[in-house]
Amino acid sequence: MNITRWEPFREVEDMFRQYSPFFSRAMRRFEADEGGWRPVADISETDTEYLIKAELPEVKKEDVKVTFEQGLLTISGERRQEKKQKDENQIRVESFYGSFSRSFSLPDNIDAKTIQAECKEGVLRVRIPKTTPTKPEQPIAVEVK
């Protein structure tokens, strides 16, 4: 059985995303104010692997950690804010900074030992190879004495 992290605002955010990008952005700002930000991710599948692409703008690969434990793949890290120049006056800051974490529940048909991750040009790509599904065992009749 896989553990799925409950995110109470996911359904509301999905609804707002369908109707207006403004509402989606507002929800992301609310989540950031609640303690960190959550990078967006795309998940795709081929016959041989699953691919998770997470947007991590201005995040160094040294600041990203990918772990897999008990069917849960977690991407975590930190986006550090650049130091302001003395003569710089920031008018508006819409970027998210600080710690982040995203977790994904993975199916049983993966090869966890060969998961690969690459961070390039602000996008983290995590490749999760599939294994061939095992045939379910046929029931064995046990004689009752």
C-alpha positions, 0 to 999 in steps of 0.5 A: 500500500502506498502512502499518498500525501493529502494536500487540502488545497489541491482540489481548490487550486485545480478548480481555480487553475481551470478558470483563471491563471490569476487565481492559481497564482494567488493560491501558490502565493498563499501556499508560499506564505504558509511555509515554503513553495511548491515547484510545479511538475509534469509527469509523463509515461512511456512503455519503459519509464515514468518521467517527472519534470519539475521546474526549479528556476535558479536552483543549483543542483547542489541544493536539490535532494531526490529520495525514494522510500517506501513507494514515495519519491520526494524532491526537496531543496532550497531556492536561495534569494540573491543578495540585493545590491546597495543601489538596487530598489526592488519594486516588486518580487513575485518569485518564491524563495526558501525551502521546498518539497514535493512527494509523488507516490509511485506504482509497484512496477518500478526499478527503484535502484536505477532511478536517475535525476538530472538538473539542467537549465532550471528543470529537474528530470527524474527518470524512473524505469519500469520493470516487467510486471510479474504474473500473479501467481495461480492459486494453490489448492491446499488439502484440508485434513 
